[in-house]
């Protein structure tokens, strides 16, 4: 079954997930002496996030296996994008959804989840920082909720079903580039997307240089100490289950300020309105491209839309 058939099999908004554009960034951002940089515009998904892919995969694979049945409800913890994507899928399919989240994440994300029908359980943060302690508390609260009868916990950090959605993205990238990918650069949150995409790309073409991106303020994959940061969507503060050092040839750290400034530059120079994890990916992609000849191709992902962050320090201009 090809991608187009998959889309036609799903009615309504869920059929719009995936098949997002791949664009080349111009010399207003990428120096002429660097490799070419292409970005997958995952902000074009229905909720404005790449997480639509994983949410759809987790729910539909659970339905196929019988882990999720009519009359059940769904629970998950989320910084917002996964929760919003799950809210979209659960709304269409009729599953009540509770999301454990926090005031550390943008108002736009929280309100978007509510608008799609999710019930939110808010965990207070310490000064708005994204930390290991916050995620640990969110996970434990979700674990308690999952003990109730007829409740399915998607458990994104440990769920292999989500890889189905990201393998599809890898196939799209290979089609859109005709297999010409020399480096793939992407941030690590749950690590589901890096794992699913990089594994599929490496099967198709040997020698792709894979770069994992994490916050400089919480460089746990690089062997450093966890810390608070504000790059929503990456940097959980601990080594996540889906991570394997063999997935990446290189780990690169990007600071919050670099990520914010890069995302704003992307908006001002390319008119692409994206979030902080996209900014972090762009910083790392530019560094990698600078080391490669102009004929090489670097691919990265713009994970979600900047509309999710208008109330945050990133886009607060007043």
N, C-alpha and C positions, 0 to 999 in steps of 0.2 A: 504494500500500500504506500503510495507516494504522499508527499506533503499536501498536495492539492486535494486529494481524496479525503485525507484526514479532516481538512477544513470543511469540506462539503458535508461530511458526516455529522458535524456539530451544528445545530441550529443557533441562530441569534448571535449574541455577542461573543460567545466562546469560540465560534468559528473565525473570529478576527484575531485570535492570539497567534503570534508567530508571523513568519514571512516578512519580517521587518527590513527596511532598507539598509544597505551598506554604502557609505559615502566616503570619498577621499577628502581629507582635509587639505586646505589650500596653503600656499606659501605665505599667507598672512600669519600663520602659526607654525608651519613646518618649514625649516630652512631648506633651500634648494639643494644644499650639500648633503642633506640627510636622506634616509630611506623614506619611501612613501608610507603614509599612515592612513589606514582605512578604519572607520568606526561603524560598528553595528548599532543602529539607532533603536535600541530596545525601549526608549521612551515612546515609541509609536504603538506599543501594545495598548489594549483598551484602558487599563488603569494607569498607564504611563510608566510601566515598570517591567523589567525582565522577569520578575517574580510571577507574572501571570503564567509563564510556562511551567514552573515548578508546582504551583498551586493546582493547575489543571491536571498535571501528571499524578500528583499525590492523591487527589480525590478519585480520579478515574481508575487508577491502578488499584486503589483500595476497594472500589466498587467491584472491579473484575474478580478480585481475590475473595470477596465476601467479608472483608474486615469492616466495611462500611455498608450499612443496609438502610433501606427506607425506614424512617422513624427515628434514626440515630441523630445525634448532634455531634458537632466537631469542636475541638479545642486546640489552641496553639498559643505560643508566646511569639511576639514579633516586635521589631522596632518600627513597623508600620507598613512597609511595602508588601511583605509576605502576607500580613494580616489583611491588607486591602485586597490583594489578589484572591486570597481564600474567601473573603467576604463576597467578591464578585461571583466566584464559582458556586459557593454555597447558596447564594441568593437564587441563582438560576436553577439549581438542582433541588432547592427546598430543604436544605439542612440548617437548623439553627446553629449559630457559631458564637463562641466566646473567645475573645482574644485577651491574653495577659500582656500588657504593655506598660508604658511609663511616660511621665511628664518630661523625660529626657529627650523625647522625640517630638517632631514638629507638630504643631496644631493641625496643619493641613492633613497629615497622615491620620491623626486621631479622628478628625471630623470626617474624613473620607471613609474610614472603616465604619463609623456610625451611620453615615449616609447610606451605605450598602447593607445595613441591617445587622451588623455585628454588635454584640454586647461586649463592652470593654471593662476589664479589671485593671485599674491603674496602680502601679507600684511606684512609690515616691523615689526619686533619685536624690543624690547628694550634690546639690548645686548644678543640676542639669547635665552632669558628665556621664558618658557611656563607659561603664566599668565592668570588670569581671564580677564584682559583687552584685551589681544590678542584674546582670544576665543570670547569675546563679539563683537569685531570689525569684526571678520571673519563671525560670525553669521549674523550680520546686513548687511554686504556686500552680503551674499548669499540671504538674504531676498529680497534685492533690485533686484537681478538677477531673482528671482523666479516670479517677477511680470510681466515679459515679456510673450507674448503669446506663447502657446504650450510648456511651460516649466514645468517640474515636479521636485519639490524639495523633495528628499528622506527624509530630515529632521531627521537624525539619532537619535538625542537626544529625539525626541518626537514620533518616529515611532514605533508602536507596531508590524508591520509586521516582523521586524527583529527577534522577539522572536521565529518565526517559525524555523529559522536556528539553534538557540541555544537550542531549545527543542530537536531537532534532535541530537545535541551533547550529551545532557544528556542521551538520550536513548542509544547512543553508549557507554557511560561510564558505564551504568548499565549492558549492555550486556558484556562488556569487564571485568568487575569486578565480574560478577555473583551477582550483587547487594550488594557486600561487600564494602560499603563506610562508614567510621565512621566520616570523616571530609572532607569538600571541601573548598579549599582556592583559592581566585581569586581577582585580582585587579579591581578597579572601574574606568571606563572611561565614556562611555555613560551609563553604568550599564545594558545595554541590555543583555550582556552575563551572568553576575551574576544573573540577574533576571530570564532569561529564563532557565538557567541550574539549579540553586538552587531550583526554584519552582517545576520543574519536578522531581528532585531528592527527594525532601521532600514528594511529592505525593507517590513516590514508596517506601520510607523507612522513618519511623519516627525516630527522634533523631539524624539526621545527623547534626554535628556541622559546621555551615557555617561561614567562616571568610572573611570579606571584607578587601581588602588591599588598602591603599592610601599613597601618598608621605608624609614623615614626614615634608617636607618643605611647604606643603599646606594641612593641616589636617582638611579640612572643614567638612567632615562627622563625625569627632570626636569632632566637636564643636570649632575647632581652626580657625585661620585666614588664608585666602588664601595667597599664596606666589609663587614665581618663582621656577621652578624645571626643571629637565632634564630627567624624566622618561616618554618618549613618549608613548602615548596610555592610560595613566591613569592620574587622578588628573586634572580635568578641572578648578578647582579653585572656583567652586560653586556647590551647591547641585543640581544634574541633575534630570531631570523629572522622569526617570525610577527608581530612588532610593526610597526605602522605608525601614525605620529602621527595619521592621519586616523580611526583607530578610536575615539578618545576625544575628548570635548570638554574634558576636564579630567584632570589627573594629580594625585593626592593622596598625600602621604606619611603613614605611620602608624608610630610607634615600636614597638619590641619590647615595651616596658612597657605601652603603650596597648593593643596587641593582646592581650597576656596578661591584663591587667586586664578588658578587655571580654569576653573569652571566659569568664572566671570569673564575671563579673556575669551573663552569659547563662545560665550553669549555675545560679547561685544564685537568680535572679529569674524565669527562664522554664523552668527544669528542662530546658534543651537543652544537652547535653554535646557540645561541639564543640572543634575544634583552633584553633591560633593564627591561621591565615589567615582563618578565620571571624570571629575577634575583630577582625582588621584590617578586614575587610569591614564589620563592624557599626559600628566607629568612623567610617569614611568615610560610611556610609549615614546615620548620625545627624547628621553635619555637613551633608550635602546636604539631608536632611529639614528641618533647622532653617531653611533658606533658602527653603523652599517652603510654600505654603498647606496647611492641614490636609486639603483635598480631593484633594491630589495623591498619587500612588502611586510609591513608591521600591521597587525590587526589588533584592535582593542574593542571594548564595549562601552557605550554610553548607557549606563544601567537604568536610569530613570529621569523623569522630567524635573526641571527646576521649580515647577508649580508646587511640588511637595514641600518646598523649603522657603517659601516667600516670607514666613514669619520668623525665620532664624537669622542669626548674625550674618550668615553667608550673603543674603540678599536684602538686608536691612540697610538702606542708604541714608535714612533720616538721621 
